[in-house]
Structures are given as C-alpha cells and as structure tokens.
Amino acid sequence: MAPSKRELTFLLADPERRLLRAVAARLPAVVTPDHLTGLGVLGALGVGAAYALSRVSAVWLWVASVCFVVQWLGDSLDGTLARVRGIGVGVGLSPYVNPCVALGVVIVYLALSINVYLESNVFGVFRLAYGRLGPTEVRIILIAANALALIAPGPNLYFVANAMLALLGVGMMSMLVARVAQNLSQLSREEPYVRTPHTSHLTPTRRLGISASHSPMSRRAF
C-alpha cells in the first residue's frame, strides 16, 4: 500500500517545513528520530507538570510555554528527520481552567486526530490541518494564553480562561462535523448508491404467463 500524501494547509506550514528540514539536515548522526520522539514525550509531560505547579506560582506558566516549544521540536522534528535521512490534559491541571472543560477539549482533539487517520487510510491523503489551523497554531495560542495570564491577572481570569477554552472546543467540534460531512459527500460521489432490482411479488404461475383461472387446479376446484 502506497504511503498517504501529506497535505499541510495550516498558516505556518511552509515556514515550519523549511525550518524543520534545515534543522534536521544539521543534526548530528547520533541523534535519531526515536530520541526526538522521546523529547516530545518529555516536553508533553513537562507541560502537564508545569501547569500543575502553576497552582503554587504563576511563574510556572513560563515553564509550560518553554515545554510547549520542546514538545513541538520533538513531535514535529522526529518524522522530518526520518524523511531527511530516509529512515494534552496538562492544561486542566492548572488552577485557571476547569478540568472537565479541559478534558472535553482533549476528547474533541482526539476525535479530530482519529478523523485524520481515517482520511489517510480511505483517501490516501494525510491532512493534518483543519482549514488554516494546525497543531503549531494551537501551541502558539496556548503559549499566548499563558503570557496573558501572567501579564494581566485578575479576578475574572478563571471565567475568561474557561470561556475561551470552551469556545475553542466548540470551534474544533464544528470543524470536525464540517469535515466529516465533506468526507461523506465525497464518498457518496465516488461510490454512488446502487438501487437493488425490484423483486416481483407475482405468483410463480403469473411469472410463467399462466393465469390462475386456467390452471388445472382451478378447473378441478370448480
């Protein structure tokens, strides 16, 4: 089976691709894609830990932003390095967001990811972005939210943070519904519904052209 074609349409796709390929080409040979995958996992764990520690001090939000960058490097660079050589719940741990709201956004994000994998297998195209929004843009939005919480704290911060995250979840769900509807429409065009032939309800004698009034059984009956 041929590998799926990668189709990246989000805002930072082109500059990110150029940057990642330039970095991958300059990495020493001892660095492997597996090392970068591990770095991405550590970055994600660091994001969760930093958000949890932000209950103690808001300064940990800066650490969470740095860990977002580390996670981006590991998550985005491992596949790029492999091609060059040929080879989320954390925010809910902070005191600024309701865990149920954060968990709901994570569930929608996983649904978006599952849809991408299904599209890759069905259509042969790996479309990582939804419209002009991709994982890199989402990381930048979260880093900006961290900075906003540090620069402009206030009594309404908890409400504003939850409202923004809920709106983000609703927007992600809307994109998922629109994408699924688009996929179903494309599948219906490529594989149109074929009506099954209508089955006749006539008796065997009528299908043979024999009237019931002329059959031997009817003459004996009368």
N, C-alpha and C positions, 0 to 999 in steps of 0.2 A: 504493500500500500504506500503510495507516494506521500511525503510529508505535506502537511497543510501549508498553504500560502499565508504568510504573515501580512496582515493589513492593519497598519497603525495610522489612525486618523486623528489622534488627540493633539492638542495645541502644541505641546513640546516634543512631539515625536521625532521630527527631523533633527533639531539641535541635540536632543538626548542621544539619538542613534549615533551621530557623528562623535559626540563626546565619549560615549561608551566604547566605540571601536578604537578611538585614539588611545584611551586608557588601556584597553585590553591588549593592544599591539605593543605596549611598553611595559607590561607586567613581566617580572622575571619568570623563568621557566618553572621554578619551584612552586609557584602559585598555580593551583588547579581550580577548575570550576567547583569541585567539591568544597574546597576551602572557602570560596566565596559564598556558596550556599550556607555553610556553617556561619559565616559572618552575618548573612541576612537573618538567620535564626537568632543569633545573639543580639542583633540590633532590635528585632521584634520583642525579644524578652526584656531588653533594656528599656524600650518604650513603655511596656507594661509596668516594670518596676519603678520607673521614674514617675509615671502618673500616680502610682500608689503612694510614693514618697512625697508627692506634692501636697498630701494631707498634712505633712509636717512643715514643709516650707514650699512656697510658690516658686522658689528658685529652681526646683527640680523640673519645672516645665521647660527651662532652657536645656536641661539634660535630655528630656524627652525629644526635643527638636533635633538635637545632635544625633540621638539614636535613630530618628527617622531618616537622617541622611545616611547613616551607617547601614540601616536596613535597605535603603534604596540601592546603595552600592552593591551589597551582596545579592539582593534579589534581581537587580537589573543586569549586573555585570557577569553573573555566572553563565547564563546562556550565550551572551555575546562572546565571552572568552572561548566557550566551546565551539562556537561557529567560526571564530577567527582562527583557532588552532585546528579546526576540523574534528575535532573530537565528537490582627486586630482587636481583642476585647479590652486592651490595656486602657483605653480612654475611660472606660467605665469604672476603673479603679480610682480615679481622681475624685476629689470632693466637689468638682464642678459639674458633674454630669450624673444623672440618674442611671444606675446600672441597667435597668430594664430598657431605657431608651437606647443606651449603647448596644445592648445585646440585640435589640431589634434591628439596628443598622447593620450589625455584623451578619445577622441572618440574611438580610437583603443582599449584602455584599457577596456572601457565599452563593446565593441564588444567581447573581449576575455572573460569577465565575463559572458555575455549573453550566449556565447557558452558553458561555464562550466555548467550553469544552465540547458541548453537544454540537454547536455550529461547526467546530473544527472537524468533527467526525462526519457530519451529514453533508456539509457544503464544501469541505476541503479548504476552508479559509479561516485563519486564526485572527479574529478581530478582537483585539484586547480592549479597545476603547468603545465607549458608548457615546456616539456623537463626537464632540470635541473634548470630552472629559475622560481622562485615563488615570491609572494609579499614581503617576507622578504628580498630576494636578491635585489629586486628593491629598497626597502627602504635603504639598505646599499649602493647601487650605488649612490643614491641621496645624502646621508649624505657625502660620499666621494667627490662628486662633490661640495658640499658646502665647505668642507675643502679646496679643491683645489682652489676654487675661492678666499678664504681668504688668503691662503698661497702664491699663485702665481698669483696675479692680473696682468693684462697687457692690452695693447690697443686691442689685438686680442681676449680678453676673450669673448666678445659678439658673435663673429663669431664662436669661438670654441664651446661655450655652445650650440648655436643653431644647429650647425652641429652635435654634439654628440646627442642632443635630437632628431633631425630628423632621424639619423641613428638608434636610439633606436625605434622610431616609425615604421620605415621600417622593422626592425627586428621583432617587435611584429606582424606587418601585415603578414609577411612571415610565422611566426609560426601559425597564425590563419588560413591562407589559407591551409597550410600543414595539420593542424588538421582537418579542415572541409573535405578535400579530403580523409583523413584517415577514418573519420566517414562515409562518403558516400560509400566508398569501403566496409566497414564492414556491412553497412545496405544492400548493394546490395548482399552480400554473405548470409546474414541471411534471406533476403526476395527477392529471385531471381525473375526477371521479367517473368511473365507467358504470353505467346502469346495467344491471343484470337483465337478461331477456325475460319478458313477461311470460309466466307459466300459464298455459291454458287450463281452465277448470272444466273443460268438456269431458264427458264420459268417454271411455275407450271406443264405444260404438259410434259416437258422433265424430271422434277424430278419424275413424276409418270411413266416414261418409255413410254410415248405416243408421237410418232413423230407428228410434226405439219402437215405433208403431209397425215397422216392417220386419222386426227381428222375430225369429222362430219362437222365442219365449213369450213375446207379446201375443202372437197368434194362438198359442196354446192356452194362454190365460183367458182369452175371450172366445 
